[in-house]
Amino acid sequence: METMMFEPLKGVNRVLMEVQLEPVQGDRFQPTGFADLGAATYQLADGTRMLLVETAQSMANRLESAIMGPDNEIIEELRGLPYIRVHLSGDTTTTTNSLLEPHRINSPYIISNDDFKNKFKEAASYNRFTPLNWQKIARALFLYDVNSILHGVFLANLEDGRIKVSRAVTAFIEAKGVREAVSGGAKINPIDPTGKLRAKEYDKDVYGNVPFQRVEFVADEIKAYFNIDIGLIRSYALGEEASELLVALAFYKISSFLDGGTRLRTACDLKKKTAVNVTDPADFTIPSREELLVCLGDRIKTCKAMFADPPVTLIKTPVVLKKSKDQDA
């Protein structure tokens, strides 16, 4: 790393960070839940009860959202970074992009486009039945969507599905010493609690009174963890300036998330309880968001030749509405 702010990271393979969080009001919070599982609770060897508040998958999406504007496009300060915008046409007309799609460039709206797929395969030197060249794959991702390097991508929809790029940025939130806070409520029908009175053309809703349970949690400690794998980024041999861009973008996303994006759910609104603690390397101080934006602006300019021209790749994908079995009958 040549930039002075990254001088302490020379020879460092990972930057590990953690920060304590707390509810903005009260003590209760709602963790992520899983179908047929519920909240992800577990125990440490000493019996301490733990809770996974936010998964690595969800945090990747939240960090991506940190650089998205209200129009679902990249924020003005980072214009010039490459990504893919898709115009869908056919049974619906709308726009999506690789920053918005949960599987990034593996989105079927993107990778099914033959023109883009062939250009990506050429840039990545991808051929079936031949070994993968990970440095060229990284260059192809850097060319079209740098976020796919930071947050990883599994190109299951490309040929034989061999390209699996690991996350360079991993984050998750855990709670320690947790106890359930069980409550409940009821959805009340003020006209007919039996639910027999219904709108003539609509029979899908639950019309009557519906009691329900609610399980929230309290904890001794809630902590967010962040891991930037600089060694992995360096292994792609993109060059110092491109590596600095990726590292600066990772720090910027983390800072933006912590400063304004920690309302995870309706009943899980968190805030920083402590400053971010860099546990490794211990002598590194995270640059401010303003410093990071200056660095990013400079690196976007110096890496321009490595980006697609124009940086926002426009593709068109025809779409159809899949008919249900009832419609086919």
GUVOVEX-677470 format. One line per 4 residues: number of its first residue (from 1); their letters; for each residue x, y, z of C-alpha. Coordinates in steps of 0.2 Angstrom, whole numbers. Layout:
NUM	a	X Y Z ~ ...
end
This chain:
1	metm	0 0 0 ~ 8 16 -6 ~ -4 29 1 ~ 1 35 18
5	mfep	-15 31 27 ~ -12 13 22 ~ 6 12 26 ~ 4 2 42
9	lkgv	-5 -11 32 ~ 11 -16 22 ~ 14 -35 25 ~ -3 -37 34
13	nrvl	-14 -50 28 ~ -30 -46 37 ~ -38 -31 46 ~ -49 -37 60
17	mevq	-61 -25 68 ~ -75 -26 81 ~ -87 -13 89 ~ -100 -15 103
21	lepv	-118 -11 99 ~ -133 -7 109 ~ -152 -4 106 ~ -156 14 103
25	qgdr	-170 12 116 ~ -173 0 130 ~ -164 -17 130 ~ -174 -29 118
29	fqpt	-169 -32 100 ~ -175 -44 87 ~ -162 -56 79 ~ -162 -63 61
33	gfad	-173 -78 60 ~ -173 -94 49 ~ -187 -105 43 ~ -190 -120 53
37	lgaa	-176 -114 65 ~ -181 -97 72 ~ -167 -88 81 ~ -149 -95 79
41	tyql	-145 -98 97 ~ -130 -108 103 ~ -119 -111 118 ~ -100 -108 121
45	adgt	-90 -122 129 ~ -92 -113 146 ~ -111 -113 144 ~ -113 -95 139
49	rmll	-128 -92 128 ~ -125 -84 112 ~ -136 -78 98 ~ -132 -74 79
53	veta	-140 -57 77 ~ -135 -54 58 ~ -127 -67 46 ~ -112 -64 35
57	qsma	-124 -66 20 ~ -136 -52 26 ~ -121 -41 31 ~ -114 -42 14
61	nrle	-130 -35 7 ~ -131 -22 20 ~ -113 -16 16 ~ -118 -15 -2
65	saim	-133 -5 2 ~ -121 8 11 ~ -115 15 -6 ~ -133 15 -14
69	gpdn	-143 30 -17 ~ -162 32 -16 ~ -163 29 -34 ~ -155 11 -32
73	eiie	-139 17 -41 ~ -122 21 -34 ~ -120 37 -24 ~ -114 52 -33
77	elrg	-97 52 -23 ~ -92 35 -30 ~ -98 38 -48 ~ -85 30 -60
81	lpyi	-84 13 -51 ~ -90 0 -63 ~ -106 -10 -61 ~ -119 -17 -73
85	rvhl	-136 -10 -76 ~ -150 -21 -83 ~ -165 -15 -92 ~ -179 -29 -92
89	sgdt	-191 -29 -106 ~ -206 -40 -110 ~ -220 -44 -97 ~ -213 -31 -86
93	tttt	-201 -16 -89 ~ -190 -11 -75 ~ -172 -8 -71 ~ -160 -18 -59
97	nsll	-141 -18 -57 ~ -127 -29 -50 ~ -126 -19 -34 ~ -145 -22 -31
101	ephr	-146 -40 -36 ~ -142 -52 -21 ~ -131 -63 -32 ~ -122 -49 -40
105	insp	-116 -53 -58 ~ -123 -71 -56 ~ -140 -64 -57 ~ -150 -73 -71
109	yiis	-155 -56 -77 ~ -136 -52 -80 ~ -127 -68 -84 ~ -140 -75 -95
113	nddf	-137 -61 -107 ~ -126 -69 -121 ~ -117 -54 -126 ~ -111 -50 -108
117	knkf	-108 -68 -104 ~ -96 -70 -119 ~ -87 -54 -115 ~ -85 -59 -97
121	keaa	-78 -76 -102 ~ -66 -68 -113 ~ -60 -56 -100 ~ -58 -70 -87
125	synr	-50 -82 -100 ~ -63 -94 -95 ~ -65 -111 -105 ~ -73 -127 -100
129	ftpl	-61 -141 -95 ~ -47 -130 -92 ~ -40 -124 -75 ~ -46 -107 -69
133	nwqk	-35 -92 -69 ~ -40 -83 -53 ~ -30 -67 -57 ~ -39 -65 -74
137	iara	-56 -69 -66 ~ -52 -55 -53 ~ -47 -43 -67 ~ -64 -47 -76
141	lfly	-73 -44 -60 ~ -64 -28 -57 ~ -68 -23 -75 ~ -86 -25 -73
145	dvns	-91 -24 -55 ~ -78 -21 -41 ~ -91 -25 -27 ~ -91 -44 -33
149	ilhg	-73 -45 -27 ~ -76 -37 -10 ~ -92 -47 -7 ~ -89 -63 -17
153	vfla	-99 -71 -31 ~ -103 -89 -35 ~ -106 -90 -54 ~ -117 -105 -53
157	nled	-126 -99 -68 ~ -110 -98 -79 ~ -107 -114 -89 ~ -102 -128 -76
161	grik	-102 -116 -61 ~ -84 -118 -56 ~ -81 -99 -52 ~ -83 -96 -33
165	vsra	-75 -80 -27 ~ -73 -79 -8 ~ -78 -63 1 ~ -64 -51 4
169	vtaf	-75 -43 17 ~ -84 -53 30 ~ -95 -46 44 ~ -107 -53 56
173	ieak	-116 -48 72 ~ -117 -58 88 ~ -124 -56 105 ~ -117 -64 121
177	gvre	-126 -69 137 ~ -143 -69 129 ~ -160 -72 137 ~ -177 -72 129
181	avsg	-190 -58 131 ~ -206 -67 127 ~ -222 -56 123 ~ -237 -56 112
185	gaki	-251 -47 105 ~ -266 -49 94 ~ -272 -43 77 ~ -290 -36 81
189	npid	-305 -36 68 ~ -316 -22 75 ~ -331 -26 64 ~ -332 -46 65
193	ptgk	-320 -55 77 ~ -326 -72 70 ~ -319 -68 53 ~ -334 -74 43
197	lrak	-338 -57 36 ~ -327 -55 20 ~ -324 -44 5 ~ -334 -52 -9
201	eydk	-319 -54 -21 ~ -305 -56 -9 ~ -303 -72 2 ~ -284 -73 5
205	dvyg	-282 -63 21 ~ -285 -68 39 ~ -301 -58 44 ~ -304 -62 62
209	nvpf	-295 -59 78 ~ -277 -67 78 ~ -267 -68 94 ~ -248 -71 91
213	qrve	-232 -74 101 ~ -216 -63 100 ~ -199 -68 105 ~ -186 -54 107
217	fvad	-169 -55 116 ~ -159 -45 129 ~ -140 -48 130 ~ -125 -44 141
221	eika	-116 -38 125 ~ -119 -36 106 ~ -104 -35 95 ~ -101 -32 76
225	yfni	-86 -40 68 ~ -77 -35 52 ~ -63 -44 43 ~ -55 -37 27
229	digl	-44 -50 19 ~ -30 -40 12 ~ -20 -55 8 ~ -34 -62 -3
233	irsy	-35 -45 -12 ~ -16 -44 -15 ~ -16 -62 -22 ~ -26 -56 -37
237	alge	-11 -46 -43 ~ -22 -31 -48 ~ -8 -19 -43 ~ -6 -7 -28
241	ease	-18 6 -34 ~ -32 -6 -38 ~ -29 -15 -21 ~ -30 2 -12
245	llva	-46 6 -20 ~ -54 -11 -14 ~ -47 -8 4 ~ -53 10 5
249	lafy	-70 5 -2 ~ -71 -9 11 ~ -67 3 25 ~ -79 16 18
253	kiss	-94 4 17 ~ -91 -2 35 ~ -90 16 42 ~ -106 21 32
257	fldg	-115 6 39 ~ -110 9 57 ~ -114 28 55 ~ -131 26 48
261	gtrl	-137 8 43 ~ -139 -1 59 ~ -158 -2 59 ~ -158 -20 54
265	rtac	-177 -24 57 ~ -192 -15 64 ~ -188 -22 82 ~ -169 -21 80
269	dlkk	-163 -3 79 ~ -145 -3 85 ~ -131 11 88 ~ -113 11 92
273	ktav	-109 9 110 ~ -90 10 108 ~ -78 16 95 ~ -73 4 82
277	nvtd	-58 -7 89 ~ -45 -13 77 ~ -39 -29 85 ~ -26 -33 71
281	padf	-15 -24 67 ~ -17 -15 84 ~ -8 0 78 ~ -19 4 63
285	tips	-32 19 64 ~ -46 18 52 ~ -47 34 41 ~ -62 45 42
289	reel	-75 44 29 ~ -70 60 22 ~ -52 54 20 ~ -58 38 12
293	lvcl	-69 47 -1 ~ -54 58 -6 ~ -43 42 -8 ~ -57 33 -18
297	gdri	-60 48 -29 ~ -41 48 -33 ~ -41 29 -36 ~ -56 29 -47
301	ktck	-47 41 -58 ~ -30 31 -58 ~ -39 14 -61 ~ -50 20 -75
305	amfa	-41 10 -88 ~ -45 -6 -78 ~ -64 -2 -79 ~ -76 -5 -93
309	dppv	-79 10 -104 ~ -91 17 -100 ~ -90 10 -82 ~ -108 7 -81
313	tlik	-111 -8 -92 ~ -129 -7 -100 ~ -137 -23 -105 ~ -155 -28 -110
317	tpvv	-163 -44 -105 ~ -180 -50 -111 ~ -191 -57 -97 ~ -208 -67 -96
321	lkks	-220 -70 -82 ~ -220 -89 -78 ~ -237 -96 -78 ~ -244 -105 -63
325	kdqd	-251 -122 -64 ~ -268 -115 -61 ~ -265 -103 -76 ~ -259 -118 -87
329	a	-274 -128 -83
end
